[in-house]
Amino acid sequence: MPLSDEILAWATLTRTPALDARALAPLLQVFGSAAALLAASDARRERAGMAAEARRYLHRPPRAAPAEIAWLERPRHHILPFTDAHYPKLLDALRDKPAALYISGDLGALADPQLAIVSSRNPTPQGSETSFEFARCLADRGIAITSGFAEGIDTAAHRGALAARGVTVAVLGSGVDTIYPRRNRQLGEDVTERGVLLSEFPLGTAARRNNFPRRNRIIAALSHGTLVVEAAHGSGSLITARFALSLRRKLFAVPGSIHNPMSRGCHELIKKGAKLTESAHDILSELGASILLPVDGRGCFPVDGRARAGDLRPDPDRTGMDKQHKILLDALGFDPADLDMLIARTGLKAEAVSSMMLILELEGHVQAAPGGRYSRVSNRRAGGER
């Protein structure tokens, strides 16, 4: 199906310098549409107040490349102008919100309440595991997991959401047709099936260092809260955290060992007021009043009261717990026990016990007790709602 003049006009405007949504809004009021704006004379654009830099670019704008047209003609590929009803309202908090977004995937996913999970590109194995499990648990409760598609924690967060058959939003520091890192090509396809790949950068834009802070502000603005899992002092993920604070979004941080340099950024955030986060329950309880409603026997769904398809389906992860997890929970019994006791009772390796206890805690089966011990949660609700 041939592209409309309006879509092609927006493809041109996204490449035009000095034209973000704030600059375009009064111009569109004058001309009525993006196509009419491009068709107008330079003199008329000048009278309407268009910046000289933008007018010079539009004097002879380059035509859309065949590859760009081919991309836009494919199903589930979109240019989403700030005037469109699907454009996320939370981006209104940005003074320089993008004139349009390039989207690959399901536009409806942008309406889900989002939580950002960010951290280091070089996390510890425990950091990746923690990110995956937080994302899996929260996505299972109707929260879309938003991250930056980078290696490390970002990738683990997207994979965790997909493992829960939930929604995930990947914000790229390149064009959505330019997957970076390349090893995430298959992940990009999986994300498109369950959510969206999103970028403010025009098609064909390479991943450049100065693109990532701009990407980070989009991640923070799209999300009701940001969870930082690991961050060294001066980590780039702290840029996202600062954007979240400046936009008055909730900020969560996972504590770690005082000897682990990857925990220092999180500890700094906690000192400055970020919520110390040990379980998914900490996030759900903080966000629940503003974006979620409790549902009997389940987690949560958006406050408009409409559960998405599949929200109330039986979950095999709950009705049929993994055998080793069940063995570990039975070994815990009903009195507090530490990891050494559980290792002795089960014969499992220390790393396996530590990992499984984290999963059981995130799922709300156990809770941490003083002295490094764990206790079983009675009368629990799914996902750590107690």
N, C-alpha and C positions, 0 to 999 in steps of 0.2 A: 504494500500500500504506500503510495507516494507521501512523502512528508509534507506537512502544511507549511506555508510561508511563515507562520507564527513560530513553529518549532525551529525552523532554520534561522529565524531572526534571533531567537534566544541563544542558539549555538554561537552566533556571532557576538552577542552582547556579553556572554561569559568570558570572551577573550579580550574584550575592550577594556583598556586601562581606565582607572578613575570612575568606574561604574559599579559600585556595590548597590545593595537594595536601597540604602538611604538616598543615594544620588538618583537612582532610577525612579523612585516613587513619584516625585513631582513631574517628571518628564512623561511618565505613562498617563498621568492625569490630563496632560495637555494633548498627547497624541492618541491616547486610547488603546494602543496595542504596541507590542514590540515591532511587528512588521511595519506599522505606520511610522514608527520612530525611525526605522532604517530607511524608509522611502522618502522621508522629509528632506528638504534642502539643508545645506549647512547653515545658511542664514537663519532659517527657522529654528534649527536646533540651538543656535547661539542665543536667539531671542528667548528661548525656553529655559536658558540657564545651563546648558550642557558645558562641562569643562572643556577647555581648549585641547587638552591631551586626548580626550575621548573623541572630539570632533576630528582631530587630525587622523586618528586611527580609522574612523568611519568614512573618511573622505574616499578611500578606495579599500574597503575591507576585503581580506582574502575570502574566496569562496570556500564553502564547506568541502573538505576532501572526500573523495569517494569512500575511503575507509570509515570516515566519520558518519556519512550518510548510511552506509551499510550497517554500522553498529546501531544507530538510532532506529533502523527499520526492524530490528530483531525484537521478538516478544520479550516483555519484562525489562526492556531497556528504556530509560526515560531521561528527559531533561525536566526538572521540577522547578519552575519559577517560584519566586517568593510570593507571587500572587495566587498560586494554586492552593486549593483547600487541603491538599495532602502535605504541604510544606509545614514542617514541625513548628508549632507555635513557640516552643521553648527557645528557639533560635532568635526570637524577638528581643531577648535579653542582650544580644550582641549589638554593639553600636555599628559594627561593620559586617553585619550578617550577609552571607553570600546572596548575590542576585538570583542564583539558581544552583541547584544541586544535580549532579549526575548520579543516577540510581540504576543499579542492576539488581533486580529481585522484586520482592513483593512490597508495593507502596503501602499497603495496609499495615505492615509491620512497624512503620514509623509511629503509629498511633499507640503502640503498647508502651507502658511505663518502662523507662530504661534506667539501668544502673551501669555505670562505667567501672571496669576493672582494669587497672593499669599497674605497671611496675617495670622492672629492669628487662633489658633484652638478653641479659645473661644471668638468669635467676639460678638459685640453688634448686636441686631436685625437689626439695620440700616446698619451695616457693611455687614451682610449676604445679605440683600436686594440690597445694592449697588453693591456687587460682582455679584449677579445674573443678575442684569439689564445691567451692563457693558458687561458681557459675552454674554447675549442674543443679545444685540444690535450689538456687534462686530462680533459674529458668523454669524449673519444674513447677514453680508457684506463680507463673504468669509474668515474670519480670524479664524483659528483653535485656540481654547482656551486650554492652557496647564496649568496644575496644579498638585499638589502632592497627591490628593486623600484623604487627611486628613479630619477630621471633621472640621466643620466651613466654613471658606471662600473657601477652596479648593472644598468642596462638593457643595457649592452654585455656584461656577464658572462652574463646570462640568454640573450641572443641568440647569444653564442658557443657556449654549451652546446647550444642548439637547432640551430645550424648543423652540429654534429657528430652530430646525432641522438642526443644524450645526455640525461641527466636533469638537471633543474634544480629547485631549491626556492626559492620566493620567500616571504620572511617579511614580512608587511605590518604597518604601524603603524596599520591601520584594520581594520574587519571585512572578511572575505574577499568579501563581497558589495558592498563599497564600494571600487571600484578607484581608486587614487590613485598617480600622477597619471592623469588621465582619458585622456591621449593613449596610455597603455599598455594600453588596453582590449583591443586585439587581441593584444598580447603576453601578457596574462593568460590569454586563451583558449589560446594556443599553449603556455604553461607548463603549464596544466592537462592538456593532451594528453600531455606528455612528463614530467611530474613533479607538483608540487603547489604550490598557493597555500595558505599557512598563516598562521593568526593565533591569538593567545590572546584577542583581543578579541571580544566578542559581535557577532553580526550587527547591521548598522546603525551600528556605531561609526565616527564620522568620523575622518579623519586629523588628529590634534592633535599639537602640538609635544612635549608631555610623553609621548606614546606611543612616540616613536622610540628613546629610550634603553632602554625595556623591550623593544622589538623587537630592538635590537642585542644584548642579552644572550642572546636566543634564538638569533640567528644564530651567535654565538660558541660557545654550548653545543652546538648541533647538529653542529658541524664539528670534525674532527680537527685542522684548522689554519686560519689566517686569513691571506690575502694582501692586503696594502695596496698598491695600485698608485700612487696619488697622494694626498697629504694635506698641506694647508697646516698651519702651526703652529696648534694649537687646533681642528683639523678634527673634526667629529662622528664621522668614521670612526675616530678614535683612541679613542673610547669603546668601540667594538667590540674594538679591539686590546687595551685594558686589560682588558676582560672575558675575552678569550682568555688573556691572561697569568695572570689570577687563577684561571682554571679549569685552568691548566697545559696548555693546548693549544699546538701549534706556531704560531709567528708568523713570517711572511715579509714582506719589504718590498722593493719595487723601487726602486733608487737612481735619481737623476736629476742634472741640472745643479745646481751649487751656486748658480747665478743664478736658478733657477726656484723661486718661492715655493711652488709645488705639490709640491716635493720635500722641503721642510723637515721635514714630519711623518714621512716615511719615513726620513730621515736620523736623526732623533731616535730612532726605533724601532730602527734598526740599531745606534746607539751603546749602546742599552739591552739589546742581545742578540738582536734579531730577525735571522733569517737573510737576508743580502744575496742577493737573488734576481734572477738574470739570465735564466734559462730554466726551462722546465717540468721539465727534468732536476733542477734544484736542489730542487724540491718533491717530485718522485717519489722521489728518493734519500733525502730526509729522512723521508717518510711510509712508504716501502716496507716497512720492517721491521715496522711496527706494524699496518698495515691492508691491505697489498697483497702479492700474490705475483707474481713475474715469469712471463710466459708466452712461450714461444719464438716469436719473430717478431712479437709483438704487444706491447701495453703491459702492463696489469695488470688484475686483477679481484679481487673480494673474497676474503678468506682462507678462506672456507668451501669454496673450490675449485669453485664452481658458476658458470661463466661465464653471464651473462645472454644471452638470445636476441639474436643479432646481434653478440656480442662478437668472434667470429672470422670475420665476413663479410669478403669482399674490400672494400677501401676504394678507391673511384675516385680520391680525393685523393692516394693513395700510388702506385697503379698507373699513373695517368695524370696526372702533374704538370701544372699550368697552364703553357701555352706560354711565357709571359714569365718565369716562375720557372725553367723549364728553360734558357732562353737565358742567364739571369743565372748559373745554376750552371755552365753550360758556359764562360761567360766567366771565371769564377773560376779554372777549371783546378784544378791541384793544388798551386800555390804560394800563400802568403798574398798578399792584395791588399786595398787600402783602397777606400773608396767612390768616391774620385775616379778611380781606375784603372778601376773597374767602370763608372762613368758614361761614361768615354772609350771603353771597349771595346764597350759596348752601344748608346750613343746615347740611353739612357733618361733621363728627368728625375731629378734628385737625390732628390725626395720619393718617387718610385716605387721607386727602388733601395733607399733606406733602409727603406721599408715592407716590401718583399719580402725583404730580408735578415733583418729581424726574424722574418718568417714562416718562412723557411728555417731560422733558428736554433731557433725554438720546435719545429719539426718534426724537428730533429736532423740536417739536411743539412749545416749549417755550424756553426762555433763561433768565438767572438770570440778574436782573437789580440792580443798586445801591439801598441801603437802605433796602435790604431784599425783594425786589419786583420782580415780574416776568412780562415779556411782551411776547406777541405772536410773533412768527417768521413768517415773510412774505416771499414768494418766496423761501420756504425751499426746500432742497433736503433731501431724506430719510436718516435717521441716523444721523442728526445733521450736514450734510455738507451744509454750508450756504455761 
